[in-house]
Amino acid sequence: MVSFVALEPNIRVTPHHHESEQIVLVNGGACDFMVDGKLYHLEEGDILIIPPNLEHGNYISDRGLRMIEVFSPPRADFIEKLRALKKG
């Protein structure tokens, strides 16, 4: 599953975890990603791989953040949200 994400500057994504492996490709802006208690500063062009079930969250810089996320297997919660939107 591929997700294209644009986040506003200076926000926090609450720590969470999921069964899917996640690959993050930053294509604009910057953030500080906390993964399993370790901090990773990401800038445009950086890639981060998050193994399944590790707690992670991030803090978006004052430049905002644009990223592509790849999930394997696809996230069931995202699929459910898409289904709900289609039902309208």
Secondary structure, 3 states (H helix, E strand, C coil): CEEEEEECCCCEEEEECCCCEEEEEEEEEEEEEEECCEEEEEECCCEEEECCCCCEEEEEEEEEEEEEEEEECCCHHHHHHHHHHHHC
